[in-house]
Amino acid sequence: MGNVFHAGDDHGLFLSNGGTAVFVDVLTLAVSALAERPWDYRFAALLARQDQSVMGRGAVGFDLAELDWGRTDGERVAAKDFVLRVVDLALRRYRWDELDYFPPFAEKYLRRFRELVEAFDPAAARADADSFPGPDEAATASCVRHRVLSSLPLLEGCVFCFAG
């Protein structure tokens, strides 16, 4: 059993449940450092929804084509740039030294996801309100203990609180 992160077609990043946990952990560290705009916090909430400790193992994943990338070309470019910057920061092993494990395959997962995002055209997206958190669901709360964005008060903690 595993999870899939798609790019609007049959291509995707297929991860085991353990791989998904690692992928979400390293992206959560990075998104928390870079989020500034409302869309950024919505993307952070999407990552928080990938927490298998809350949502269930094998029950997460998302399709880039179902995200609301924005209405204008400028909004879509900014959103895509943000996701790429998040991935790039994670690839630089941002805060990985704070993890209680070493993620040996995380770079491979991140590189594949970056390829998917880079090749994806947000103008072709068909936004699905159930797939991408709305403005009122943005992850604007921060877990004080772990210093990452979370879906508080919707969830009672962050991805690291639930892990252990």
C-alpha positions in Angstrom: 0.0 0.0 0.0 1.3 3.5 -0.8 0.4 7.0 -1.9 0.6 8.8 -5.2 1.4 12.5 -6.0 0.2 13.1 -9.6 0.8 15.8 -12.2 -2.5 15.5 -14.0 -1.7 12.4 -16.0 -0.4 8.9 -15.4 3.0 10.2 -14.4 3.5 10.6 -10.7 5.6 10.0 -7.6 4.6 6.7 -6.1 5.7 6.3 -2.5 5.4 3.7 0.2 3.7 4.8 3.4 7.2 5.3 5.0 8.4 7.2 2.0 5.4 9.4 2.1 6.0 10.2 5.8 9.6 11.3 5.0 8.5 13.3 1.9 5.9 15.2 4.0 8.3 15.8 6.9 11.1 17.4 4.7 8.6 19.4 2.7 6.9 20.6 5.9 10.2 21.9 7.3 10.8 23.9 4.1 7.3 25.2 3.5 7.2 26.5 7.1 10.3 28.6 6.4 9.1 30.1 3.1 5.4 30.7 3.4 4.5 34.4 3.1 1.4 34.8 0.8 -2.1 33.4 1.4 -1.6 30.8 -1.4 1.6 29.6 0.3 -0.3 28.9 3.6 -2.9 27.0 1.6 -0.2 24.8 0.1 1.2 24.3 3.7 -2.3 23.1 4.7 -2.3 20.7 1.8 1.0 19.2 3.1 -0.5 19.0 6.6 -3.4 16.9 5.1 -0.8 14.4 3.9 -0.2 13.3 7.6 -0.9 9.6 7.6 -1.1 9.5 11.4 -4.3 11.6 11.1 -5.6 10.7 7.6 -4.7 7.0 7.5 -1.9 5.0 5.9 -2.2 4.8 2.2 -4.9 7.4 2.2 -3.1 10.5 1.1 -1.6 12.0 -2.0 -2.7 14.8 -4.4 -2.8 15.7 -8.0 -1.2 19.0 -9.1 -3.9 19.3 -11.7 -6.6 19.6 -8.9 -4.9 22.5 -7.1 -6.1 26.1 -7.4 -3.0 27.7 -8.8 -4.7 31.1 -9.3 -6.8 32.9 -11.8 -4.1 34.9 -13.6 -0.9 34.0 -15.2 1.0 36.0 -12.6 -0.7 34.1 -9.7 0.0 30.7 -11.3 3.6 31.6 -12.0 4.1 32.8 -8.4 2.4 29.6 -7.0 4.5 27.3 -9.1 7.7 29.2 -8.2 6.8 28.9 -4.5 6.4 25.1 -4.8 9.7 24.8 -6.6 11.4 27.0 -4.0 10.0 24.8 -1.2 11.3 21.7 -3.0 14.7 23.3 -3.6 15.0 24.3 0.1 14.2 20.7 1.1 16.8 19.4 -1.3 19.4 21.5 0.5 18.5 19.4 3.6 17.0 22.4 5.4 16.6 21.4 9.1 17.1 17.7 8.4 19.5 17.6 11.3 16.5 18.1 13.6 14.8 14.9 12.3 15.1 11.9 14.6 16.1 9.8 11.6 18.2 10.1 8.4 16.0 10.2 5.3 18.3 8.3 2.8 15.7 8.4 -0.1 14.3 11.8 0.4 16.5 13.5 -2.2 15.3 11.0 -4.8 11.6 11.7 -3.9 12.2 15.4 -4.0 14.0 15.4 -7.3 11.1 13.4 -8.9 8.5 15.7 -7.4 10.5 18.7 -8.7 10.5 17.2 -12.2 6.7 16.8 -12.0 6.1 20.4 -10.8 8.6 21.8 -13.3 6.9 20.1 -16.2 3.4 20.9 -15.0 1.4 23.7 -16.6 -0.8 25.3 -13.9 -3.0 26.9 -16.6 -4.2 23.3 -17.4 -5.4 22.7 -13.8 -9.0 22.0 -13.0 -9.2 23.2 -9.4 -11.1 20.9 -7.0 -12.3 22.5 -3.9 -12.1 19.2 -2.0 -8.4 18.7 -3.0 -6.9 22.1 -2.2 -7.6 23.9 1.1 -9.5 27.1 0.8 -8.4 30.4 2.2 -10.2 29.7 5.5 -8.4 26.4 5.8 -4.8 27.8 5.4 -2.2 26.6 7.7 -1.5 29.8 9.5 -0.9 28.3 13.0 2.5 27.3 14.0 3.4 24.4 16.3 5.5 26.0 18.9 7.3 22.8 19.9 8.4 21.9 16.3 8.4 25.4 14.7 6.4 24.3 11.6 3.1 25.3 10.2 0.1 23.1 11.1 -3.6 22.9 10.7 -4.3 24.0 14.3 -7.0 24.1 15.5 -8.4 21.7 12.9 -5.8 19.2 13.8 -4.4 19.0 17.4 -0.8 19.2 16.4 1.7 19.1 13.5 3.0 16.2 11.5 5.9 15.8 14.0 3.6 15.9 17.1 1.6 12.9 15.7 4.8 11.0 14.7 5.9 10.3 18.1 
